[in-house]
Amino acid sequence: MKPLPNTQPNARKFPVIDYHYHAPMLNGPSAPCLQRSKSLRDISRDYFDAEADREFISEAAVFTALIVMAIMPIVTGISAVLQLLRTLPLF
């Protein structure tokens, strides 16, 4: 069943607000759940200290594989040019 809309002409549009409400306050540093929050730099430093050691070896292996794959066509091209130069009569 759907709720019925409030169609009274003198109905309030917003709920009554308690203007004397005060949020509960923690009593200074004696509050047990209150801690000084870490800065973004400290959070990222903690994260990367733990992650960098684990991922360094795998990233180094991938980087080495990429370098080897990039160098192979260059070496093959240089050897093809040298073979071409040996077969051409230059003199």
Secondary structure as the mmCIF struct_conf table of DSSP 4:
data_model
#
loop_
_struct_conf.conf_type_id
_struct_conf.id
_struct_conf.beg_label_comp_id
_struct_conf.beg_label_asym_id
_struct_conf.beg_label_seq_id
_struct_conf.end_label_comp_id
_struct_conf.end_label_asym_id
_struct_conf.end_label_seq_id
HELX_LH_PP_P HELX_LH_PP_P1 LYS A 2 PRO A 5
TURN_TY1_P TURN_TY1_P1 PRO A 9 ASN A 10
BEND BEND1 LYS A 13 PHE A 14
TURN_TY1_P TURN_TY1_P2 TYR A 19 HIS A 20
HELX_RH_3T_P HELX_RH_3T_P1 GLY A 28 SER A 30
TURN_TY1_P TURN_TY1_P3 PRO A 32 CYS A 33
HELX_LH_PP_P HELX_LH_PP_P2 ARG A 36 SER A 39
HELX_RH_AL_P HELX_RH_AL_P1 LEU A 40 THR A 87
BEND BEND2 LEU A 88 LEU A 88
#
